[in-house]
Amino acid sequence: MTQPTRRSFIAKTSLLALGATTTLAAEPSKPMLTHHVFFWLKNQASKEDQAKLIEGVKTLEKIETIRHLHIGVPASTEKRPVVDNSYAVSELIFFDDVAGQNTYQDHPIHKKFVADYSHLWEKVIVYDSLDIS
Amino acid sequence: MTQPTRRSFIAKTSLLALGATTTLAAEPSKPMLTHHVFFWLKNQASKEDQAKLIEGVKTLEKIETIRHLHIGVPASTEKRPVVDNSYAVSELIFFDDVAGQNTYQDHPIHKKFVADYSHLWEKVIVYDSLDIS
């Protein structure tokens, strides 16, 4: 029984290796565009409105050109004059390229997000960066 | 000869599997803190000063608490009132946590970067976000 068992183990391990290799090979090319959005709420102190907006940002992740979506809130790093932690919610999205960001802007899910949640925010700042590193 | 050859192949494949698994397991936990810095230059139109600052930002990647470092320049996305593309260089760093960012701030490499390159910039804005996605 020893030999077949070992073979079975080896076969499974080999499949694992094949799977791992395939996954690595299938990964998309490195995204080159970061789209970082900072939202300030009308009711800046409202944890309820902050939670609602976070719920809204989460709906965006179904947009197919998004490679990674990070939702953030201000971190408790040291208070320094250059640090702006006055926003309520941040949304950091990686796209492959400018075209991916354009598709996102015009996407029905994004338009619905703006229609359903823009009453919550007072100010938005967007920084689009091309990755050169 | 068939059997040993196959065994040898399987042994290599198994090692590959082991290697892949080990790599995956050894990956750090998902970084939770994004530190996004935007720089405006004193000579905002100077491509030379922009290149110098990029060279400076690149020196930071040796700081051991940095999980990912993206260096960016303004992307050619659509001009909209909410988009600020007036900065010259952006630096997006992922840390595991606030402690990782604190280590970075106090690190000799970071202090040297500020000493050597801060004469180039006029304004800096920093956004530190805790990832909740």
Interface residues (C-beta under 8 A of the other chain):
Chain A: I10 T13 S14 L16 A17 A20 T21 L33 T34 H35 H36 F38 I54 K58 L69 H70 I71 G72 V73 P74 A75 S76 T77 E78 R80 V82 V83 D84 N85 Y87 S90 L92 V98 Q101 N102 Q105 V124 I125 V126 Y127 D128 S129 L130 D131 I132 S133
Chain B: I10 T13 S14 L16 A17 L18 A20 T21 L24 L33 T34 H35 H36 F38 I54 K58 L69 H70 I71 G72 V73 P74 A75 S76 T77 E78 R80 V82 V83 D84 N85 Y87 S90 L92 V98 Q101 N102 Q105 V124 I125 V126 Y127 D128 S129 L130 D131 I132 S133
